[in-house]
């Protein structure tokens, strides 16, 4: 993934994180039970971590391996938690760790690429 694309993806992820977090805090606060609301907050927080990382990596030369796993990890991790919260389908929680592993892999790849 190019640096420019990583920056764009990170900025969009960040914007969505803020929008979803605000929506959950206001519109969903009375509609979701506290555990599901906490899931949305966790999803938005980790999405923002990935977004910030993508924006930083997009400015650094040689960071070509980390952005894609970070992007996919954010989509799968946060997306599965968002869907679980609004649908109540708890089996979606089984997908969440796949996104977590991709996020971890992305951060590890970023560290390895920084050594070059």
C-alpha positions as a Python dict, from the first residue, in 0.01 Angstrom:
ca = {
    (1, 'X'): (0, 0, 0),
    (2, 'X'): (140, 339, -96),
    (3, 'X'): (202, 607, 162),
    (4, 'X'): (-65, 828, 13),
    (5, 'X'): (-323, 549, 27),
    (6, 'X'): (-226, 470, 387),
    (7, 'X'): (-276, 836, 479),
    (8, 'X'): (-615, 847, 309),
    (9, 'X'): (-730, 520, 467),
    (10, 'X'): (-611, 636, 808),
    (11, 'X'): (-792, 967, 779),
    (12, 'X'): (-1115, 795, 676),
    (13, 'X'): (-1084, 540, 958),
    (14, 'X'): (-1028, 824, 1206),
    (15, 'X'): (-1330, 1016, 1083),
    (16, 'X'): (-1548, 704, 1105),
    (17, 'X'): (-1416, 628, 1452),
    (18, 'X'): (-1517, 971, 1579),
    (19, 'X'): (-1856, 956, 1406),
    (20, 'X'): (-1939, 607, 1534),
    (21, 'X'): (-1814, 687, 1884),
    (22, 'X'): (-2027, 1001, 1900),
    (23, 'X'): (-2330, 820, 1760),
    (24, 'X'): (-2293, 546, 2019),
    (25, 'X'): (-2247, 791, 2304),
    (26, 'X'): (-2560, 983, 2215),
    (27, 'X'): (-2803, 779, 2005),
    (28, 'X'): (-2721, 427, 2123),
    (29, 'X'): (-2657, 497, 2491),
    (30, 'X'): (-3017, 423, 2588),
    (31, 'X'): (-3067, 144, 2332),
    (32, 'X'): (-2770, -81, 2406),
    (33, 'X'): (-2693, -262, 2727),
    (34, 'X'): (-2374, -144, 2899),
    (35, 'X'): (-2166, -443, 2778),
    (36, 'X'): (-2256, -381, 2414),
    (37, 'X'): (-2196, -7, 2451),
    (38, 'X'): (-1853, -91, 2594),
    (39, 'X'): (-1788, -307, 2286),
    (40, 'X'): (-1863, -11, 2060),
    (41, 'X'): (-1631, 211, 2265),
    (42, 'X'): (-1353, -51, 2244),
    (43, 'X'): (-1406, -86, 1870),
    (44, 'X'): (-1390, 291, 1815),
    (45, 'X'): (-1075, 320, 2029),
    (46, 'X'): (-887, 44, 1845),
    (47, 'X'): (-1006, 180, 1512),
    (48, 'X'): (-856, 515, 1607),
    (49, 'X'): (-526, 351, 1706),
    (50, 'X'): (-507, 188, 1365),
    (51, 'X'): (-608, 512, 1193),
    (52, 'X'): (-336, 713, 1365),
    (53, 'X'): (-79, 445, 1289),
    (54, 'X'): (-179, 444, 921),
    (55, 'X'): (-146, 821, 899),
    (56, 'X'): (200, 812, 1056),
    (57, 'X'): (315, 518, 844),
    (58, 'X'): (190, 695, 534),
    (59, 'X'): (449, 966, 591),
    (60, 'X'): (743, 729, 642),
    (61, 'X'): (945, 582, 357),
    (62, 'X'): (981, 206, 354),
    (63, 'X'): (661, 133, 545),
    (64, 'X'): (497, -82, 282),
    (65, 'X'): (406, -402, 468),
    (66, 'X'): (228, -275, 778),
    (67, 'X'): (-57, -61, 639),
    (68, 'X'): (-265, -338, 482),
    (69, 'X'): (-279, -564, 791),
    (70, 'X'): (-355, -258, 1003),
    (71, 'X'): (-641, -156, 776),
    (72, 'X'): (-785, -506, 750),
    (73, 'X'): (-739, -560, 1122),
    (74, 'X'): (-929, -243, 1205),
    (75, 'X'): (-1211, -334, 970),
    (76, 'X'): (-1245, -689, 1102),
    (77, 'X'): (-1184, -614, 1471),
    (78, 'X'): (-1397, -302, 1498),
    (79, 'X'): (-1651, -407, 1238),
    (80, 'X'): (-1729, -733, 1414),
    (81, 'X'): (-1774, -552, 1747),
    (82, 'X'): (-1996, -285, 1591),
    (83, 'X'): (-2211, -549, 1423),
    (84, 'X'): (-2232, -757, 1738),
    (85, 'X'): (-2344, -455, 1940),
    (86, 'X'): (-2622, -349, 1705),
    (87, 'X'): (-2745, -695, 1604),
    (88, 'X'): (-2695, -886, 1928),
    (89, 'X'): (-2535, -1172, 1733),
    (90, 'X'): (-2273, -1279, 1985),
    (91, 'X'): (-2115, -1532, 1746),
    (92, 'X'): (-1958, -1232, 1570),
    (93, 'X'): (-1727, -1213, 1871),
    (94, 'X'): (-1551, -1520, 1731),
    (95, 'X'): (-1436, -1311, 1434),
    (96, 'X'): (-1297, -1028, 1646),
    (97, 'X'): (-966, -1203, 1736),
    (98, 'X'): (-882, -1239, 1367),
    (99, 'X'): (-885, -862, 1342),
    (100, 'X'): (-681, -837, 1660),
    (101, 'X'): (-414, -1067, 1520),
    (102, 'X'): (-400, -859, 1201),
    (103, 'X'): (-359, -541, 1407),
    (104, 'X'): (-76, -697, 1606),
    (105, 'X'): (87, -822, 1285),
    (106, 'X'): (64, -474, 1135),
    (107, 'X'): (235, -314, 1433),
    (108, 'X'): (506, -581, 1434),
    (109, 'X'): (565, -529, 1061),
    (110, 'X'): (587, -153, 1119),
    (111, 'X'): (857, -215, 1380),
    (112, 'X'): (1047, -450, 1148),
    (113, 'X'): (1025, -210, 855),
    (114, 'X'): (1152, 73, 1077),
    (115, 'X'): (1472, -127, 1136),
    (116, 'X'): (1560, -118, 765),
}
